[in-house]
Amino acid sequence: MNITQGQKATRSLTVTADKVAAYAEVTGDYNPLHFDEEFTSKTRFRRLMAQGGIAVGLIHALVAMDIPGPGTVFIRQEWQFTAPVYIDDTITAEATVVEVMPEKSRAKIDFIVTTQEGIEVLNGKTYVYQATPSD
């Protein structure tokens, strides 16, 4: 593993109505909170929001492409959703490596996802394994 304890990386994404629709097409999550403005206006959320999987997907991309990077797979994930992500929000995931276990090609990584306004929408931790061609 080419990472070190304390290393950080970030990745951002603007959540659009098209991305919410594409996520629903792949997963089948057509919850009215994501598509029905009249329904959502009568809830505590007041406006259309993205599926939680979009924020988690941003973390998946961060791990797979940035830190540790290609060949990385999740062993265990723990997430807490702390606020909604609304359509047109730009969210940023930040990963911090908190432990490296080089003998096992594993690492523990803490995450936080925030909006453009600095509102935390997701936090958690994950354990990952980085596969190599010689495995």
N, C-alpha and C positions, 0 to 999 in steps of 0.2 A: 504494500500500500504506500502510495506516495503522498501521504497526508501526515500532518502533525497535530498534536493536541493544541487547541487554541486557534487553529486555522479557521477562517470564515469565508463564506461565499454568499452572494445574493443573486436573485433572479426575479424579474418583474414581469407582470402581465396586466394588460388592460382587459377587463371583463366586459364583453359586448353582448348584445342580444343575440347576435349570430353565434357566438361561442356557447352561450347557454343553450341555444337550440341544437347546436352540433353535439354538445354533451348529452342532451336528452335523446337525440337520435341514436347515439352509441349505447347509452345505458337504459333507456326507457323511463327515465325520471322526468315525467311531465307534471310534477306537482304544481297546482295552481299558484303557489307562491312565486313561481318562476315565470308564469305566462299570463295570468289573469289579473289585470290591474284592478278591476272592480273588487274581486275577492281579496286581494292583498291589501287594498286600501282600508278594509274593515278589520285588519289584524294589527297587532302591535308593530309590525314591520312597516306598514304604510305604503311601501313601494316594492316593485319587483326586485327580487334578490336572486343571486346565483346559487346553484347547487353547491353544497359543501365540498363535493368531490373536485371541483375546479381548483379550490385552494390546495387541497391535498395533492392534486395532479401537478401543481406548480412545484411542490416539494419533491415529488417523484422526478420531475425533470431536473431539478437542481442536483439531486443525488446522482442521477444517471448520466448527466452531462458535465457537471461542474466539480462536485466534491462528494465522494472520491472520484466519480467520473465513470466512463464507459466500463461495462462489465459488472457494475454494482447491482446487487439485489437486496431487497429488504428481508430481514429475518423477523423483526418484530417492530410494530408501530403503536404508539400511544398518542392520541390527539385530543385536544379539548377545543371546541368551537366556542369562542368568547363573544363574538358579535357577527352580524350578518355581513356578507359582501354583496353590495348592490350593483346592479348593471351600471356600467360606465366607471366603476371604481378601478383604480390601478392598485394592484396588490403587489407587495414585495415580500418574498420569503428570504429569511436569513438563516443560514446554517452555521453552527459552531461545533467543531469537533471537540468532544469533551473527554474521549478516551480512545486510544488506538491499541489494538491487540495484533501486532504484526505477525506473530507466529500463527494466528488463525485467519489472517487477512480480513479482520473484522474491526469495526469501529462503532462507537456510540456517538450520536449526533443529536444536539438539541436544536429545535426550530422555533421560530416565531414568524408569523405572517401579519403584516400591517397594511393598512390602506394608505393612500396618498396623504391623508390627514393625520397619520400616525396612530390610528386606532388599531389595537390588536384584535385580529379576527380569529386567530388560530395559534395554539402553541402546542408543543409536544416534544417527544423524543423518539428516536428510532435506533435500532441496531441494524447494521448493514454488513454484507459480505461482498468482497470484490473478487470476482472470478478472473482468472487469467487463462490465456490459451494453453498453458501447460497443465491445467487442472485435469 
